[in-house]
Amino acid sequence: MRGGRRFSFSALVVMGDGNGSVGYGYGKAREVPLAIAKALKAARKAMVRVPIVRETIPHPVQARFGASRVALVPAGPGTGVIAGAAVKAVAECAGIRNLLTKSFGSNNAKNLVKAVFAGLSELRDHDEVASLRGVSLS
């Protein structure tokens, strides 16, 4: 609009049940509450299941989205979530209590969250790998 005074707010929301389900959403609107509501609605639709073994992830994984790259490494009990704000939000909402992370490249929160979700989608637990290979673990 002429004069350049039409503001727009964006909200990036991460939500989870703390028990292996997590999702993210992005909303944009002229007012903050509307942007948050849109983001929450998108986050509910985008929920994914994350395998958690002894309060951490089953194996190390690296993922990227755009110029953001992230490495997720399982950690021992009592370590906590060692991560930046965007990655920490995703891990804590998913219910991951012990995790080591390192982000490379762009630190854009939106791309970092998408990179973390790309990494989490690559995770497989022992039972899933065994069934894919047609092997029994017992």
Order of alpha helices (4+ residues) and beta strands (2+ residues): beta-beta-alpha-beta-beta-beta-beta-alpha-beta-alpha-alpha
